[in-house]
Amino acid sequence: MASQPYNYNGTGFSLLRDKGRFVLPPQFRKTVKDSSGEKAVLCLDKHDRWPCLIGFGLSRKDGFEAQLDREEDLAAKRNQDFDRELRGLQLNGFAQLPFDDSGRFVLPEYLAELASVDDQLYFQGAGQFFVIFSPKRLAEMGQGWEGAQAACRQLAAEALGKAKAKGAAA
């Protein structure tokens, strides 16, 4: 895998579709695939502080040891305990999910439960990773989340409108 840093930006939204699948938005799909050595593999895990999921491509794991070193050094400077093994488990416990050319993937039930996901996903780029919120959990976030909340409401309304129109046309 390439050693360059990959950057995730923008927003996206997906409704649960047939066969229990969600769709990884195109702007994230390309970066995940590039970051995963041209493999269609999405890495997902529960975010360590927020009530959402974190997503990235396979290349991000190459930086986990350096991240552990930084976090351990920072904890030592603050005179705080640091459990390197536990943090290593947290970083490396991600699921590797295949997705097809249209970005369709199946979200494991345990991840859906951890992030309170029902039938909607909101995607938000965050630099070296992206986050995936259920709209209801995002709506509960406090100050600083207003932009993401507004984008989620708009994207949800658009997706639900398209789905309703498609259902009416069928």
Contacts in CASP RR format, 6 or more apart in sequence:
PFRMAT RR
TARGET T0000
AUTHOR 0000-0000-0000
METHOD contacts of the structure
MODEL  1
MASQPYNYNGTGFSLLRDKGRFVLPPQFRKTVKDSSGEKAVLCLDKHDRW
PCLIGFGLSRKDGFEAQLDREEDLAAKRNQDFDRELRGLQLNGFAQLPFD
DSGRFVLPEYLAELASVDDQLYFQGAGQFFVIFSPKRLAEMGQGWEGAQA
ACRQLAAEALGKAKAKGAAA
1 35 0 8 1.000
1 36 0 8 1.000
1 37 0 8 1.000
1 58 0 8 1.000
1 59 0 8 1.000
1 62 0 8 1.000
2 34 0 8 1.000
2 35 0 8 1.000
2 37 0 8 1.000
2 59 0 8 1.000
3 59 0 8 1.000
3 62 0 8 1.000
5 128 0 8 1.000
6 31 0 8 1.000
6 34 0 8 1.000
6 35 0 8 1.000
6 56 0 8 1.000
6 57 0 8 1.000
6 59 0 8 1.000
6 60 0 8 1.000
6 128 0 8 1.000
7 31 0 8 1.000
7 127 0 8 1.000
7 128 0 8 1.000
8 28 0 8 1.000
8 31 0 8 1.000
8 56 0 8 1.000
8 125 0 8 1.000
8 126 0 8 1.000
8 127 0 8 1.000
8 128 0 8 1.000
8 129 0 8 1.000
8 130 0 8 1.000
9 27 0 8 1.000
9 125 0 8 1.000
9 127 0 8 1.000
10 27 0 8 1.000
10 123 0 8 1.000
10 124 0 8 1.000
10 125 0 8 1.000
11 25 0 8 1.000
11 122 0 8 1.000
11 123 0 8 1.000
11 124 0 8 1.000
11 125 0 8 1.000
11 148 0 8 1.000
11 151 0 8 1.000
11 152 0 8 1.000
11 155 0 8 1.000
12 25 0 8 1.000
12 27 0 8 1.000
12 28 0 8 1.000
12 122 0 8 1.000
12 123 0 8 1.000
12 124 0 8 1.000
12 155 0 8 1.000
13 25 0 8 1.000
13 120 0 8 1.000
13 121 0 8 1.000
13 122 0 8 1.000
13 123 0 8 1.000
13 152 0 8 1.000
13 155 0 8 1.000
13 156 0 8 1.000
13 158 0 8 1.000
13 159 0 8 1.000
14 22 0 8 1.000
14 23 0 8 1.000
14 24 0 8 1.000
14 25 0 8 1.000
14 120 0 8 1.000
14 121 0 8 1.000
14 123 0 8 1.000
14 159 0 8 1.000
15 22 0 8 1.000
15 119 0 8 1.000
15 120 0 8 1.000
15 159 0 8 1.000
15 160 0 8 1.000
15 163 0 8 1.000
16 22 0 8 1.000
16 118 0 8 1.000
16 119 0 8 1.000
16 120 0 8 1.000
17 23 0 8 1.000
17 104 0 8 1.000
19 106 0 8 1.000
20 106 0 8 1.000
21 104 0 8 1.000
21 105 0 8 1.000
21 106 0 8 1.000
22 104 0 8 1.000
22 105 0 8 1.000
22 106 0 8 1.000
22 107 0 8 1.000
22 121 0 8 1.000
23 102 0 8 1.000
23 103 0 8 1.000
23 104 0 8 1.000
23 105 0 8 1.000
24 32 0 8 1.000
24 42 0 8 1.000
24 99 0 8 1.000
24 103 0 8 1.000
24 104 0 8 1.000
24 105 0 8 1.000
24 123 0 8 1.000
25 123 0 8 1.000
28 123 0 8 1.000
28 125 0 8 1.000
28 130 0 8 1.000
29 99 0 8 1.000
29 103 0 8 1.000
31 57 0 8 1.000
32 40 0 8 1.000
32 41 0 8 1.000
32 42 0 8 1.000
32 43 0 8 1.000
32 55 0 8 1.000
32 56 0 8 1.000
32 57 0 8 1.000
32 99 0 8 1.000
33 39 0 8 1.000
33 40 0 8 1.000
35 56 0 8 1.000
35 57 0 8 1.000
35 58 0 8 1.000
35 59 0 8 1.000
35 60 0 8 1.000
36 42 0 8 1.000
36 43 0 8 1.000
36 57 0 8 1.000
36 58 0 8 1.000
36 59 0 8 1.000
37 58 0 8 1.000
37 59 0 8 1.000
39 58 0 8 1.000
40 98 0 8 1.000
40 99 0 8 1.000
40 100 0 8 1.000
40 101 0 8 1.000
40 103 0 8 1.000
41 57 0 8 1.000
41 58 0 8 1.000
41 96 0 8 1.000
41 97 0 8 1.000
41 98 0 8 1.000
41 99 0 8 1.000
42 55 0 8 1.000
42 57 0 8 1.000
42 96 0 8 1.000
42 97 0 8 1.000
42 98 0 8 1.000
42 99 0 8 1.000
42 105 0 8 1.000
43 55 0 8 1.000
43 56 0 8 1.000
43 57 0 8 1.000
43 58 0 8 1.000
43 60 0 8 1.000
43 61 0 8 1.000
43 94 0 8 1.000
43 95 0 8 1.000
43 96 0 8 1.000
43 97 0 8 1.000
44 53 0 8 1.000
44 54 0 8 1.000
44 55 0 8 1.000
44 94 0 8 1.000
44 95 0 8 1.000
44 97 0 8 1.000
44 107 0 8 1.000
44 111 0 8 1.000
44 132 0 8 1.000
45 53 0 8 1.000
45 54 0 8 1.000
45 55 0 8 1.000
45 90 0 8 1.000
45 93 0 8 1.000
45 94 0 8 1.000
45 95 0 8 1.000
45 111 0 8 1.000
46 52 0 8 1.000
46 53 0 8 1.000
46 54 0 8 1.000
46 111 0 8 1.000
46 114 0 8 1.000
46 115 0 8 1.000
47 53 0 8 1.000
47 54 0 8 1.000
47 131 0 8 1.000
48 54 0 8 1.000
48 90 0 8 1.000
50 131 0 8 1.000
50 141 0 8 1.000
51 115 0 8 1.000
51 116 0 8 1.000
51 133 0 8 1.000
51 137 0 8 1.000
51 140 0 8 1.000
52 115 0 8 1.000
52 131 0 8 1.000
52 132 0 8 1.000
52 133 0 8 1.000
52 134 0 8 1.000
52 137 0 8 1.000
52 138 0 8 1.000
53 111 0 8 1.000
53 114 0 8 1.000
53 115 0 8 1.000
53 117 0 8 1.000
53 131 0 8 1.000
53 132 0 8 1.000
53 133 0 8 1.000
54 94 0 8 1.000
54 129 0 8 1.000
54 130 0 8 1.000
54 131 0 8 1.000
54 132 0 8 1.000
55 94 0 8 1.000
55 129 0 8 1.000
55 130 0 8 1.000
55 131 0 8 1.000
55 132 0 8 1.000
56 94 0 8 1.000
56 128 0 8 1.000
56 129 0 8 1.000
56 130 0 8 1.000
58 96 0 8 1.000
60 128 0 8 1.000
60 129 0 8 1.000
61 91 0 8 1.000
61 92 0 8 1.000
61 94 0 8 1.000
64 88 0 8 1.000
64 91 0 8 1.000
64 92 0 8 1.000
67 91 0 8 1.000
68 84 0 8 1.000
68 87 0 8 1.000
68 88 0 8 1.000
68 91 0 8 1.000
71 82 0 8 1.000
71 87 0 8 1.000
72 82 0 8 1.000
72 84 0 8 1.000
75 81 0 8 1.000
75 82 0 8 1.000
76 82 0 8 1.000
95 108 0 8 1.000
95 111 0 8 1.000
97 105 0 8 1.000
97 106 0 8 1.000
97 107 0 8 1.000
97 108 0 8 1.000
98 105 0 8 1.000
99 105 0 8 1.000
107 117 0 8 1.000
107 121 0 8 1.000
111 117 0 8 1.000
112 118 0 8 1.000
115 132 0 8 1.000
115 133 0 8 1.000
115 134 0 8 1.000
115 137 0 8 1.000
116 134 0 8 1.000
116 136 0 8 1.000
116 137 0 8 1.000
117 132 0 8 1.000
117 134 0 8 1.000
118 134 0 8 1.000
118 136 0 8 1.000
120 134 0 8 1.000
120 135 0 8 1.000
120 156 0 8 1.000
120 159 0 8 1.000
121 132 0 8 1.000
121 133 0 8 1.000
121 134 0 8 1.000
122 132 0 8 1.000
122 133 0 8 1.000
122 134 0 8 1.000
122 135 0 8 1.000
122 138 0 8 1.000
122 148 0 8 1.000
122 151 0 8 1.000
122 152 0 8 1.000
122 155 0 8 1.000
122 156 0 8 1.000
123 130 0 8 1.000
123 131 0 8 1.000
123 132 0 8 1.000
124 130 0 8 1.000
124 131 0 8 1.000
124 132 0 8 1.000
124 133 0 8 1.000
124 148 0 8 1.000
124 151 0 8 1.000
125 131 0 8 1.000
133 141 0 8 1.000
133 148 0 8 1.000
133 152 0 8 1.000
135 152 0 8 1.000
135 153 0 8 1.000
135 156 0 8 1.000
138 145 0 8 1.000
138 148 0 8 1.000
138 149 0 8 1.000
138 152 0 8 1.000
139 149 0 8 1.000
139 152 0 8 1.000
141 148 0 8 1.000
141 149 0 8 1.000
END
